[in-house]
Amino acid sequence: MSGIRPTARPEGPQDIEVLKKRFDALSKQKTIAETNLANAQKNLDDLKRKAQVDYDTDDLEQLKTRLAQMQQENTSKQAEYQQTLEKIEADLRALEQRGQEPSEGEAR
């Protein structure tokens, strides 16, 4: 939306046609603002319904708390996954090294 630009005050009474144009412009801006408000309210209502279904609440503070918990769980799971991969890699290196060492019965 372009916003309302104040019109410079005229030096006396304006012609009726100028006043009608100003009124029409303001009326159009009002209609646009009302439409934007209605769309925003509908989007908000839709998102609240979705949050209620997905997270059992539409309270913003509860959702923020839930998000922080989910982020913490994700960080923890990511660290655990990284440790698991590092252990697998270490185990594979150990197996490879044992495979390259001559066994007790082989000649050196």
C-alpha positions in Angstrom: 0.0 0.0 0.0 1.4 3.4 -0.9 0.4 5.1 2.3 -1.5 8.3 2.8 0.2 11.4 1.5 -1.0 14.5 3.1 -2.1 17.1 0.6 -0.8 20.6 1.1 -3.4 22.8 2.5 -4.9 25.1 -0.2 -4.9 28.8 0.1 -8.7 28.9 0.4 -11.7 26.7 -0.5 -11.1 24.0 -3.0 -13.2 23.4 -6.0 -15.9 20.7 -5.6 -14.2 18.6 -8.3 -10.9 18.6 -6.4 -12.7 17.7 -3.2 -14.5 14.8 -5.0 -11.1 13.5 -6.3 -9.6 13.7 -2.9 -12.6 11.8 -1.4 -12.5 9.2 -4.1 -8.7 8.6 -3.5 -9.3 8.3 0.2 -12.2 6.0 -0.4 -10.1 3.8 -2.6 -7.3 3.7 0.0 -9.8 2.8 2.7 -11.2 -0.1 0.6 -7.6 -1.4 0.0 -6.8 -1.1 3.7 -10.0 -3.0 4.6 -9.3 -5.7 2.1 -5.7 -6.1 3.3 -6.9 -6.3 6.9 -9.5 -8.9 6.0 -6.9 -11.0 4.2 -4.4 -10.7 7.1 -7.1 -11.7 9.6 -8.1 -14.7 7.5 -4.4 -15.8 7.2 -4.0 -15.4 11.0 -7.1 -17.4 11.6 -5.9 -20.1 9.2 -2.4 -20.2 10.9 -4.0 -20.4 14.4 -6.2 -23.3 13.3 -3.1 -25.1 11.8 -1.1 -24.5 15.0 -3.9 -25.8 17.1 -4.1 -29.0 15.0 -0.3 -29.5 14.7 0.8 -28.3 18.2 -2.3 -28.4 20.4 -2.1 -24.7 21.0 -2.3 -21.4 19.1 -0.8 -19.4 22.0 2.3 -17.5 20.7 4.3 -17.9 23.9 3.6 -21.6 24.1 4.6 -22.0 20.5 7.8 -20.1 21.1 8.6 -22.4 24.1 7.8 -25.5 22.0 10.0 -24.2 19.2 12.9 -23.7 21.6 12.4 -27.3 22.9 12.3 -28.7 19.4 15.5 -26.8 18.5 17.2 -28.1 21.6 16.1 -31.7 20.8 17.3 -31.3 17.2 20.7 -30.0 18.4 21.0 -33.0 20.8 20.0 -35.5 18.1 22.4 -34.0 15.6 25.3 -34.3 18.1 24.3 -37.9 18.9 24.2 -38.7 15.1 27.6 -37.1 14.6 29.1 -39.2 17.5 27.6 -42.3 16.0 29.1 -41.6 12.6 32.5 -40.9 14.1 32.4 -44.2 16.1 31.5 -46.1 12.9 34.3 -44.4 11.0 36.8 -45.3 13.9 35.5 -48.9 13.9 36.0 -49.2 10.2 39.6 -47.8 10.4 40.4 -50.3 13.1 39.0 -53.1 11.0 41.0 -51.9 8.0 44.2 -51.8 10.1 43.6 -55.3 11.4 43.1 -56.5 7.9 46.4 -55.1 6.8 48.4 -56.6 9.7 49.8 -60.1 9.1 48.1 -62.8 11.1 50.1 -64.8 13.6 50.5 -67.8 11.3 51.8 -65.8 8.3 55.4 -65.0 7.5 56.6 -61.5 8.0 
